[in-house]
């Protein structure tokens, strides 16, 4: 059964429009609260958010829903998504919630749910919650004397900072490194600069002044050019760009070159493999990761496992097959020795640890392979099923034939936006551009005809 509310990363959409309305948020609180009550103890939920203006609205609506279901709500305020995943376990909560639309603009928002183990919910649990959203659940809500309470929790930033610092060896210091950190005016605007400074680095923080509207605005992991400029300006050793909820990261080396999630996974996997810390003999990535990563891992005796897009599918594969490094090209990197979800700060610390151990510049340490030419284009859709159009099918078949075994083609609808993503890669950059343009044109034509 297709889902009406949940996508690849929880529920997401334009704030104050379906499904991101206060009513839906309240009903999610009710349904999730009723679904995660086990035992006779007082049930609790930890609730974090990023810095969007609409976070206040969604937060209060969810508090009402959870309290109506009889759950106590621990309000964390603006805090990274991985901190919510960590605090679910640390505070022995029944469920965790992050109110965020990740890398999207301020006018979007979303709801991410975590189980008591700190992992994002499976498709089956999301489907169970979704089935309750349109039902009358009032008869199963808490009695008047069993309603939940809500309170702000102090010290959660310090807990997360200490957690992040402990992912490095005790004797490792970042002294001697000048680091620019782009906080994307998002959830990590306090914790990321503080953690890096406490570890001994000289820290230059940018985009660390959120106002409710500037989250991800020409900054952060999806817009790293400003970070590259700042790294050059202050002659930094490295730049770190987080996204709005700090579960992803990209790196900028001292020359201003952007290092994406594929290069980061290659670096960490090789480092851990050499130190016998890598489990499962490989890395888990999605169908969007570059073919160059696959070739690099094969050359050093490791394998690449691919999943469909979505970091929770990467995590599920890692858990099922016993691997401890995985992620996405976008910078969602999951290091399961430390965290149950993508953690931009923890991932950046592992990169910094490699730089300190090797005592070489970031440009030499972080560039592990030459990426295969890759082109990704998005086509906005307005309903319908353009991928079932005969001309689109013919363009796809032609592209697959022309790329052959030396390339890859991935076409998928976005799980968070009304887009179809068309990606191709191969050793011939002209061919890659041509096949992508042909498919994009065919989809656009099909969309026009449907309209």
C-alpha positions as CSV (number, residue, x, y, z in Angstrom):
1,X,0.0,0.0,0.0
2,X,1.4,3.4,-1.0
3,X,1.8,5.9,1.8
4,X,0.0,9.2,1.9
5,X,2.1,10.9,4.6
6,X,5.5,9.2,5.0
7,X,8.2,9.5,2.3
8,X,11.8,8.3,2.3
9,X,12.7,10.3,5.4
10,X,9.6,10.7,7.5
11,X,6.9,13.2,6.7
12,X,7.9,16.3,4.8
13,X,6.3,19.2,3.0
14,X,5.6,22.9,2.9
15,X,4.8,24.2,6.4
16,X,1.1,24.9,7.1
17,X,0.1,22.9,4.0
18,X,-0.9,19.3,4.0
19,X,0.7,17.1,5.3
20,X,2.8,19.5,7.4
21,X,-0.2,21.1,9.2
22,X,-0.7,21.4,13.0
23,X,-3.6,19.0,12.8
24,X,-1.5,16.3,11.1
25,X,1.3,16.9,13.5
26,X,-1.0,16.5,16.5
27,X,-2.4,13.3,15.1
28,X,1.1,11.9,14.4
29,X,1.8,12.6,18.1
30,X,-1.3,10.8,19.1
31,X,-0.7,7.8,16.8
32,X,3.0,7.5,17.5
33,X,2.3,7.9,21.3
34,X,-0.2,5.1,21.3
35,X,2.0,2.9,19.2
36,X,5.0,3.1,21.5
37,X,3.6,2.5,24.9
38,X,5.1,-0.7,26.4
39,X,5.0,-1.4,30.1
40,X,3.4,0.3,33.0
41,X,6.0,3.1,33.5
42,X,5.5,6.7,32.7
43,X,6.1,6.9,28.9
44,X,8.3,9.6,27.5
45,X,9.2,11.1,24.1
46,X,12.2,13.3,23.3
47,X,11.4,16.1,20.9
48,X,14.0,18.1,19.0
49,X,13.8,20.6,16.2
50,X,16.0,22.7,13.9
51,X,15.7,26.5,13.5
52,X,12.8,27.0,11.1
53,X,10.1,29.4,12.1
54,X,7.5,26.7,11.6
55,X,9.2,24.6,14.2
56,X,7.3,26.4,17.0
57,X,4.0,25.5,15.4
58,X,4.8,21.8,14.7
59,X,6.4,21.4,18.1
60,X,3.4,22.6,20.0
61,X,1.0,20.6,18.0
62,X,3.0,17.4,18.6
63,X,3.3,18.1,22.3
64,X,-0.5,18.2,22.4
65,X,-0.8,14.9,20.6
66,X,1.7,13.1,22.7
67,X,0.3,14.5,26.0
68,X,-3.2,13.4,24.8
69,X,-1.8,9.9,24.3
70,X,-0.4,9.9,27.9
71,X,3.2,10.5,27.1
72,X,5.6,12.9,28.9
73,X,7.4,15.1,26.4
74,X,11.0,16.2,26.9
75,X,11.6,19.3,24.8
76,X,15.2,19.5,23.5
77,X,14.9,22.7,21.5
78,X,17.2,23.2,18.4
79,X,19.5,20.2,18.3
80,X,21.0,18.0,15.6
81,X,19.0,15.0,14.4
82,X,21.7,12.5,15.6
83,X,21.5,14.0,19.0
84,X,17.8,13.1,19.2
85,X,18.7,9.5,18.1
86,X,21.4,9.4,20.9
87,X,19.1,11.0,23.6
88,X,16.3,8.5,22.9
89,X,18.6,5.8,24.3
90,X,20.3,8.0,26.9
91,X,17.1,9.2,28.5
92,X,15.3,5.8,28.1
93,X,12.6,7.3,26.0
94,X,9.9,5.3,24.2
95,X,10.2,7.3,21.0
96,X,12.2,10.3,19.6
97,X,11.1,13.0,17.2
98,X,13.0,15.5,15.1
99,X,11.1,18.3,13.5
100,X,13.2,19.2,10.5
101,X,13.2,19.3,6.7
102,X,16.9,18.6,6.6
103,X,18.5,20.5,3.7
104,X,15.2,22.0,2.4
105,X,14.5,25.7,2.5
106,X,12.9,27.3,5.6
107,X,9.4,27.2,4.2
108,X,9.4,23.4,4.4
109,X,9.4,21.2,7.5
110,X,9.2,17.6,8.4
111,X,8.8,15.0,11.1
112,X,11.4,12.2,11.6
113,X,10.6,9.4,14.1
114,X,13.0,7.2,16.0
115,X,12.2,4.1,18.0
116,X,13.5,3.4,21.5
117,X,16.6,1.8,20.1
118,X,17.5,5.1,18.4
119,X,16.9,3.9,14.8
120,X,14.5,5.4,12.3
121,X,11.2,3.5,12.1
122,X,10.8,0.7,9.5
123,X,8.3,0.9,6.7
124,X,6.0,-1.5,8.5
125,X,5.8,0.7,11.7
126,X,5.4,3.9,9.6
127,X,2.5,2.2,7.8
128,X,0.9,1.2,11.1
129,X,1.1,4.8,12.3
130,X,-0.1,6.1,9.0
131,X,-3.1,3.8,9.2
132,X,-4.1,5.5,12.5
133,X,-3.9,9.0,11.2
134,X,-7.2,9.1,9.5
135,X,-9.0,7.1,12.1
136,X,-10.9,8.2,15.2
137,X,-8.4,7.5,18.0
138,X,-10.1,9.5,20.7
139,X,-11.5,6.5,22.4
140,X,-8.0,5.1,23.0
141,X,-6.5,8.3,24.3
142,X,-5.4,8.7,27.9
143,X,-7.9,9.4,30.7
144,X,-7.9,12.8,32.2
145,X,-5.8,11.8,35.1
146,X,-3.2,10.1,32.9
147,X,-2.4,12.9,30.5
148,X,1.3,13.6,29.7
149,X,3.4,16.5,30.9
150,X,5.9,18.6,28.9
151,X,9.1,20.2,30.1
152,X,12.3,21.7,28.7
153,X,15.4,19.6,29.3
154,X,18.6,21.4,30.2
155,X,22.1,20.2,29.4
156,X,21.3,18.3,26.2
157,X,23.8,20.3,24.2
158,X,26.6,19.3,26.7
159,X,25.5,15.7,26.5
160,X,25.8,15.6,22.8
161,X,29.1,17.5,22.7
162,X,30.6,15.0,25.1
163,X,29.2,12.1,23.1
164,X,30.8,13.5,19.9
165,X,34.2,14.1,21.5
166,X,34.3,10.6,22.9
167,X,34.2,9.2,19.3
168,X,37.9,10.2,19.1
169,X,40.7,8.6,21.1
170,X,41.3,10.3,24.4
171,X,44.8,11.4,23.5
172,X,43.8,12.9,20.2
173,X,43.8,16.7,20.0
174,X,42.8,19.0,17.1
175,X,45.4,21.6,18.2
176,X,47.2,23.1,15.2
177,X,44.2,22.9,12.9
178,X,42.3,26.0,11.7
179,X,38.8,24.8,10.9
180,X,35.9,26.7,9.3
181,X,32.6,25.2,10.1
182,X,29.4,26.2,8.2
183,X,26.5,25.5,10.5
184,X,23.9,26.2,7.8
185,X,22.1,28.5,10.3
186,X,20.6,25.2,11.5
187,X,20.4,22.8,14.4
188,X,24.2,22.5,15.1
189,X,24.9,26.3,15.3
190,X,25.9,25.9,18.9
191,X,27.2,22.4,19.3
192,X,29.5,22.0,16.3
193,X,31.7,25.0,16.9
194,X,31.8,24.3,20.7
195,X,32.9,20.6,20.1
196,X,35.6,21.5,17.7
197,X,37.0,24.3,20.0
198,X,36.9,22.0,23.0
199,X,39.0,19.5,21.1
200,X,41.7,22.1,20.6
201,X,41.0,23.5,17.1
202,X,41.1,27.1,16.1
203,X,37.5,27.5,14.9
204,X,35.9,30.0,12.5
205,X,32.1,29.6,12.5
206,X,30.0,30.9,9.7
207,X,26.2,30.8,9.2
208,X,25.7,30.3,12.9
209,X,23.1,33.0,13.4
210,X,19.7,31.5,12.6
211,X,16.6,33.7,12.4
212,X,13.9,31.2,11.4
213,X,14.2,32.1,7.7
214,X,17.9,31.6,6.8
215,X,18.4,27.9,7.4
216,X,20.2,26.3,4.4
217,X,20.0,29.7,2.6
218,X,23.0,29.7,0.2
219,X,25.0,27.9,2.8
220,X,25.6,24.5,4.4
221,X,26.3,21.2,2.7
222,X,24.2,21.9,-0.3
223,X,25.8,25.2,-1.0
224,X,29.5,24.8,-0.1
225,X,31.0,27.6,-2.3
226,X,30.7,30.2,0.5
227,X,32.6,27.8,2.8
228,X,35.3,27.3,0.2
229,X,35.7,31.1,-0.1
230,X,36.0,31.4,3.7
231,X,38.5,28.6,3.9
232,X,40.7,30.5,1.3
233,X,40.1,33.8,3.1
234,X,41.3,32.7,6.5
235,X,43.8,30.2,5.2
236,X,42.1,27.4,7.0
237,X,43.3,23.8,6.9
238,X,39.8,22.4,6.3
239,X,36.2,23.4,6.0
240,X,33.2,21.5,7.4
241,X,29.7,22.1,6.0
242,X,26.7,20.7,7.8
243,X,23.1,20.8,6.7
244,X,20.0,22.2,8.5
245,X,19.7,19.3,10.9
246,X,23.4,18.3,10.9
247,X,22.9,14.7,9.9
248,X,25.0,15.2,6.7
249,X,28.4,16.8,6.0
250,X,30.6,17.7,3.1
251,X,34.3,18.7,3.5
252,X,36.2,21.5,1.8
253,X,40.0,21.0,1.6
254,X,42.6,23.8,2.0
255,X,42.4,24.5,-1.7
256,X,38.6,25.0,-1.7
257,X,37.9,21.6,-3.3
258,X,34.6,20.0,-2.2
259,X,34.9,16.5,-0.8
260,X,31.5,14.6,-1.0
261,X,30.1,11.7,0.9
262,X,31.6,9.1,-1.4
263,X,35.1,10.4,-0.8
264,X,34.5,10.5,2.9
265,X,33.2,6.9,3.0
266,X,36.3,5.8,1.0
267,X,38.6,7.6,3.4
268,X,37.0,6.2,6.6
269,X,36.6,2.7,5.1
270,X,40.3,2.5,4.1
271,X,41.4,3.9,7.4
272,X,39.3,1.5,9.4
273,X,40.2,-1.4,7.2
274,X,43.9,-0.8,7.7
275,X,43.4,-0.6,11.5
276,X,41.1,-3.7,11.5
277,X,38.1,-1.7,12.6
278,X,36.0,-2.2,9.5
279,X,33.3,-4.8,9.8
280,X,31.7,-6.9,7.0
281,X,34.5,-6.4,4.4
282,X,32.8,-3.4,2.7
283,X,30.7,-0.3,2.7
284,X,26.9,0.2,2.2
285,X,25.9,3.0,-0.1
286,X,22.9,3.8,-2.4
287,X,22.4,3.5,-6.1
288,X,23.4,7.2,-6.4
289,X,27.0,6.7,-5.2
290,X,29.7,7.1,-7.8
291,X,31.1,4.2,-9.7
292,X,34.6,5.5,-8.8
293,X,33.9,4.6,-5.2
294,X,33.0,1.0,-6.1
295,X,36.1,0.7,-8.2
296,X,38.3,2.1,-5.4
297,X,36.9,-0.3,-2.8
298,X,37.3,-3.2,-5.1
299,X,41.0,-2.3,-5.6
300,X,41.7,-2.4,-1.9
301,X,39.8,-5.7,-1.4
302,X,36.5,-4.3,-0.2
303,X,33.0,-4.6,-1.6
304,X,30.2,-2.0,-2.1
305,X,26.7,-2.9,-1.2
306,X,24.0,-0.7,-2.8
307,X,20.5,0.1,-1.5
308,X,17.7,2.3,-2.7
309,X,18.0,6.0,-1.7
310,X,17.4,6.9,1.9
311,X,19.8,6.6,4.8
312,X,17.4,4.4,6.8
313,X,17.7,1.8,4.0
314,X,21.4,2.0,4.3
315,X,21.2,1.5,8.0
316,X,18.8,-1.5,7.6
317,X,21.3,-3.2,5.3
318,X,24.2,-2.4,7.6
319,X,22.4,-4.0,10.5
320,X,21.3,-7.0,8.6
321,X,24.7,-7.8,7.1
322,X,27.0,-6.6,9.9
323,X,28.7,-3.6,8.3
324,X,29.7,-0.5,10.2
325,X,30.3,2.1,7.5
326,X,27.7,3.3,5.1
327,X,26.1,6.4,3.7
328,X,25.1,8.5,0.8
329,X,27.0,10.7,-1.7
330,X,25.1,13.7,-0.3
331,X,27.1,13.4,3.0
332,X,24.8,11.2,5.1
333,X,27.4,8.9,6.6
334,X,26.5,6.3,9.2
335,X,29.2,5.0,11.4
336,X,27.4,2.4,13.5
337,X,30.2,2.0,16.0
338,X,29.1,5.4,17.3
339,X,25.6,6.3,16.1
340,X,22.4,4.9,14.8
341,X,21.9,7.6,12.2
342,X,23.9,9.9,10.0
343,X,25.9,12.3,12.1
344,X,27.7,15.2,10.3
345,X,29.8,16.2,13.3
346,X,31.0,12.7,14.2
347,X,31.8,12.0,10.6
348,X,33.8,15.2,10.3
349,X,35.7,14.2,13.4
350,X,36.7,10.9,11.8
351,X,38.0,12.8,8.8
352,X,40.0,15.1,11.1
353,X,41.4,12.1,12.9
354,X,42.7,10.7,9.6
355,X,44.3,14.1,8.8
356,X,46.0,14.2,12.3
357,X,47.2,10.6,12.1
358,X,48.7,11.0,8.6
359,X,49.9,14.6,9.3
360,X,49.2,15.6,5.7
361,X,46.9,18.2,4.2
362,X,43.2,17.5,3.6
363,X,43.7,17.7,-0.2
364,X,46.0,14.7,0.0
365,X,44.1,12.7,2.6
366,X,40.6,13.1,1.4
367,X,40.9,12.6,-2.3
368,X,40.8,8.8,-2.5
369,X,39.6,8.3,-6.1
370,X,38.9,10.1,-9.3
371,X,35.1,10.2,-9.7
372,X,33.6,8.7,-12.9
373,X,31.8,11.5,-14.8
374,X,28.3,11.7,-13.4
375,X,25.4,13.9,-14.4
376,X,22.2,14.4,-12.3
377,X,19.3,16.4,-13.4
378,X,15.9,16.9,-11.7
379,X,12.6,17.2,-13.6
380,X,9.7,18.8,-11.8
381,X,6.5,16.9,-12.1
382,X,2.8,17.7,-11.5
383,X,1.2,14.4,-11.0
384,X,0.7,11.6,-13.5
385,X,3.2,8.8,-14.3
386,X,5.6,10.1,-16.9
387,X,7.9,7.2,-16.5
388,X,5.2,5.0,-18.0
389,X,5.1,7.1,-21.2
390,X,6.2,5.2,-24.3
391,X,8.7,7.9,-25.4
392,X,10.2,8.0,-22.0
393,X,10.6,4.3,-21.9
394,X,12.3,4.3,-25.3
395,X,14.7,7.1,-24.2
396,X,15.6,5.1,-21.1
397,X,16.2,1.9,-23.1
398,X,18.4,3.7,-25.6
399,X,20.4,5.2,-22.7
400,X,21.0,1.8,-21.1
401,X,22.1,0.3,-24.4
402,X,24.5,3.2,-25.1
403,X,26.1,3.2,-21.7
404,X,26.5,-0.6,-21.7
405,X,28.6,-2.2,-18.9
406,X,30.9,0.9,-18.6
407,X,28.2,3.1,-17.0
408,X,25.1,3.2,-14.9
409,X,21.7,4.8,-15.2
410,X,19.4,5.6,-12.2
411,X,16.0,7.2,-12.6
412,X,13.8,7.6,-9.5
413,X,11.0,9.8,-8.2
414,X,12.2,11.9,-5.2
415,X,10.8,10.8,-1.9
416,X,10.7,14.4,-0.5
417,X,9.9,16.7,-3.5
418,X,7.7,16.5,-6.7
419,X,10.7,15.7,-8.8
420,X,12.1,12.9,-11.0
421,X,15.8,12.5,-10.6
422,X,17.8,11.3,-13.7
423,X,21.4,10.2,-13.1
424,X,23.9,8.7,-15.4
425,X,27.6,8.0,-15.1
426,X,30.2,6.5,-17.3
427,X,33.8,7.0,-18.6
428,X,32.6,9.1,-21.6
429,X,31.3,12.4,-20.2
430,X,29.8,13.5,-23.5
431,X,27.8,10.4,-23.7
432,X,26.6,10.7,-20.1
433,X,25.4,14.3,-20.7
434,X,23.6,13.3,-23.9
435,X,21.7,10.4,-22.5
436,X,20.6,12.4,-19.4
437,X,19.4,15.3,-21.6
438,X,17.5,12.9,-23.8
439,X,15.6,11.4,-20.9
440,X,14.9,14.7,-19.2
441,X,13.5,16.1,-22.5
442,X,11.3,13.0,-23.0
443,X,10.0,13.4,-19.4
444,X,9.3,17.1,-19.9
445,X,7.5,16.4,-23.1
446,X,5.4,13.7,-21.4
447,X,4.5,16.1,-18.6
448,X,3.4,18.7,-21.2
449,X,1.2,16.2,-23.0
450,X,-0.3,15.0,-19.7
451,X,-1.1,18.6,-18.7
